[in-house]
Amino acid sequence: MLRITLRRISAVSLFLLLNLCAVAQSKSRHFELDYSFTVRITDPGKPLDVWFPVAQSDQFQQVKILSKSGDLPLQETTEPEYGNKMFYAHADKAEKAEYQFSVKYDVVRMEHLAAVSIQKQASRKELARFLQPDKLVPISGKPAEIAAEQVKPGMSDLDKGRVLYDYTFSTMKYDKTGTGWGKGDTLWACDAKRGNCTDFHSVFISMARSQKIPARFEMGLSLPEGQNSGQIAGYHCWAEFYTRERGWFPVDISEAWKHQEKKNYFFGAHDVNRVQFTVGRDIELRPKQHADRVNYLIFAYVELDGQPYPNVANAISFTDVSSSQQAQRASR
């Protein structure tokens, strides 16, 4: 009994030591983000509605809006299902050839390490949505069958998350050629075995939820590592799954696939080279859009005369804030 107790104490001590080391080495990235876009009107005189997401502060990012502007007044709203914030703008008649919008952010992104993050237990109500299917993310059929083949009796939810992560990593290929990718369509991705971040994480989330493990989809932007400024052409998404022992546990399988030497790191970590904007799929905007729910929200969603309108040009860029700039700001 004494030997077992000593082993347990040693294990706890080792775990605490590793956590303290991880805290000491945890990273952050400070940058300014210019989120701008232009809606080009080719059929003037019709009602125009514009929605676009607002980045929020949380445990892993500190976000300040430095400025915002638009050719229409901006109203900040919040959708109730996930708590995503957004700006909304409306014109009864779109008379201009172009409508421009811009938000400039100051962001400090912290590394999210599962080994050291302290998270309160989530309620059943909070977790319920992340056990349900989405339109393109089923929890029965093929992904459930695959998940059942991967897990073994007696596995913890964390162990199950690992084998589902490994399956997605080893089976999927990061490949954006052709068509079909980018929708986060689990069934398509299971058959094609390729795609981008939405496809990777849709497969993982479908399998996790089929095993009664809450899992959620998070959408944002990715910043290149080792580059101090530049344009951001596309979005990035990642996921978390929930266990009672560890809370929300971060994974980024597509990033692991692109940097395969970091496979183990991205099971339990989100790095600093990102900013999150929204959570969830099948989003009902505020005020409610006329068309179907939005698959996911990162770039502006626009309707002209009540119909989805894709003629939107994005211009998103970032610049790292240097340590000297941080010191100057702190002294003001």
N, C-alpha and C positions, 0 to 999 in steps of 0.2 A: 504493500500500500504506500509506504514512504517513497519507494523508488518511482512508482507511478506518479505520485504527487510532485516529486522533484522534476520528473520529465515534463509534467504539465507546466510547472513554473518556468522551466527553461524555455519551453516553447513560447509561452506568453512573453517572456523577457526578450526572446529573439524577435518576435513579431513587433513588440514595442520599439526595439532598437531599429529595425528596418523602417518602421513608420517615421521615427525621428530623423533618420537619414534621408528619407524621401522628402520630408517636409523641408529639411535644410537645402535640398537640391531642387525643390519645385521652382518652376519658372513662370515668368509673365512676359507679355508683349504689349507695349503701349504704342498705339497708332491712331491716326486720324483717318476717317473713312468718308469719302464723298459719294453718296448714293444719289445719282441723278438719272433722269430719263426724260424722253420727249415722246409725246403722243402726237402722231401726224394724222391729221384729219383729211381724208380723201372724199368724204361725203358730208359736207357741212349742213348745218341747220337742224341736226337731230340731237336728242338728249345724250349727254355724255356723263358717264360715271367712272370714277377712278378710285381704286383701292391699292394701297401698298403698305407693307409691314413696317413696324417700328421695332427696332432692337431695344431690349430691356435689360436692366441690371439684374443679376442673380448672384448665386454663390461663386460663380466662376467667371463673371465678367462685370466690369463697372462701365456703364455707358452714360455719356452725357451728350445731349443734343446741343451743338454749338450754334447752329443756325438752321432755319428751314425756310423754303420759299416755294411759291407755286403761282402759276398763272390763273389759278382758281383758289378761293379760300380753302384752307385745310382744317378739317374737323378730326380730332383724335377720338377713336372709338375702340371698344374691346368686345371681342366675341366671347360668349360665356362658356363654351364647351371646353376650351383649352386655356383661355385667358390671354390669347394673342392680342396684341395691340396693333392698330393700323391707323393710317391717315386715309380720310375719305374726302373726295372733291366732286362737285357736280356742276353741270351747266345745263340749263333748260334747252339751249340751242348752242351747239358747238360751231361758232362762227369763225374762229381763228384757224389758220392752216396748221399751227403747231401749239401745243400746250406743254410747257416745261415745268419740271418739278425737281427739287433738290433738297436733301437733308445732309448736313455735315455733322459727323459724330466724333467724339473723343472716346476711345475704347481702351481699357486695360483688360486684356484677356489672361486669365490664370490657367495654369495646367490643372486638369481634372484627373487626379490619381485616385483610383478606387481604394487603394491601400491606406490613404490618409484622409479622405473626405469624410466629414461628419454630417450625417443626414438624419433627420427625424423620420420615424416610422410613418409611412403613408397610410391613409385611411382606406377602408374597403371602397368607399365611394370614389375616392381619387383614383384608385387602381382599376375600377370597373371598366372604364372606357378603353383601357389599354389591354384588356383581355378580349375585346370584341373585334370582329373582322372589319376591314374597310372595303370599299368597293373593289379595289384591285389587290387587296391583301386578305385572302381567305384564310380561315383557320381549320378548314376541313379538306378532304380530298387529298390531292397529291402532296402538298407540303406537310400535312399531318402524317401521312404514311411515311414520308422520308424521315421526319423527326422521330417517329416511333421506332424506326430501324436504327437510329443513331444512339438513342439513350438506352441505358441498361438499368435493371431493377436496383433499387437502393441508392441511386445517384441523388445527390443534393441538387437543388435548382442551379447553384453555381456550376456544378459539374456538368449539368445538362446544357447550360449556356455555353460552356467551353466546347463541348462536342458539336453543338450546332454552329458555333463560330468556326470551328475547324472544318466542318463539312462545307460551309459557304465559301470559305477561303480556298479550299482545295478543289472545289467543283466549278466555281464561277471564274470567269476570265474578264478582266477589265478591258472592254472592247466596245468602242462607240461607232463602229462602222455599220453601214446599212441603216435599217429602220427597226422600230420596235422598242429600242432601248430608251431609258430616261423617263418612262411613265411610272416606274415602280410597280409594274404588273408582275406579281409573283408567279402566276402560272406561265406567262410568257418566259420569264427568266428561268424557271425550272426546266423548261424545254430547251431554250436557246443556250443556257449555261453561260451567259455573258451579259454585259451591260455596264452601266455606270453605278454611282453610289446609291441612287434610288433603287435600282434593281437588286444590288447586293443586300441592302438592308431590308427590303421588302421580303426577300426570301427568309432572312434570319427572323424577322418579326413574325411572319406567318408561322414558322416552325415553333418559335418560343411560345406564342399565344396558344397554339394547339396543344402544348404541354402545360397549359394553365399557368404560364409564367408571364406576368405583365411586361410588355415591351412597348417602347414609344420611339417615334420617328422625329428627329430634330433637323431643322433646315437652317442653313446659313451660308456664309461665304468663306472661302479658303484663301489664305495669304501665302504666297511662295516663301519658303524658308530661305534665308540668306540673301533676300532681296529687300532693299529698304523702301522702295516705292514702286508704283506701277499700276497698270490697269488690271481689273478683275473681270474676266470675260464670262465666267460661269459660276454656278452655285456649287455648294457642297452639302452633303447631308451625312448624318451619322445616327447612332441609336444608343439606347440604354435599356437594360432589362432589370427587373426588380426581384430581390430576394429579401426575406425578412431579416436575415442575418447581416446583410451588407447594404441594404437600401438600393438606390438606383446605381447600377453598375455600368460604366461607359464602355462602348466598343466602337471601333471604326474599321470595318472589315475591308472596305475598298481602299482605304489609305494603307492598310497593312499589305494588301495585294500589290500596290504600287511601290511599296518599300518593304520588301519581304524580310529584310533583316530585322524589321520592327514588328514582326507578327505577334510576339509575346507582349510587347509594350502596348499595342493597341487593343489587347484584351485586358481592359482595366484602365484605360487612359484615353483622354482627348488632349491633344497637344495645344500649344498656345497660338498656332497659326490658323486661327478661325475666329469668327464672330457669329453667334446664333441670333436668328430673327424669330423663328416660329417653331411650334410643336404641333405634330398631328397631321392627319390626312382628312380629306372630305370636309373641308372647312366651309362653314356658312358665315359669310362676312357680315359686318355691321356698318351701315344698314344692309339688309339682305340683298344679295344679287338677284337678278332676274333669272339667270341661267342656273344650271346645276351647281352643286357644291364644288369648290375648287379642290383639285387633286392635292396640291400643296401650294404654299404661298411663300415666295421669296422675291420674285420680280413683280412689278405692277400688274394687277389684273384690271382690265378695262372693258367696259361695255358701251357700245354706241347703239342707241335706239333699242336698248334691252338685250342686245346680242353680244357675245364675246367678240372683242375687237383686238386683233393681234398686232396692229401697226404701231409698235412701241419700240423705241431705240434706247437701250441702256448705255450708260456711261458711268461706270463705277471704278473708283480708284482709291488707293491708300498711300499713306506716307508714314513711316515709323517716326515716333517722337523720340529724339535723342535724349540722353541723360542730361545734357546741358539745357535743353529746352524744358525738361521737367523741372530742373532746379530754378530756372527763370520764372516759370509759372508758379512754383511754390512760394517764391519770394514776393510775388505781387500781392 
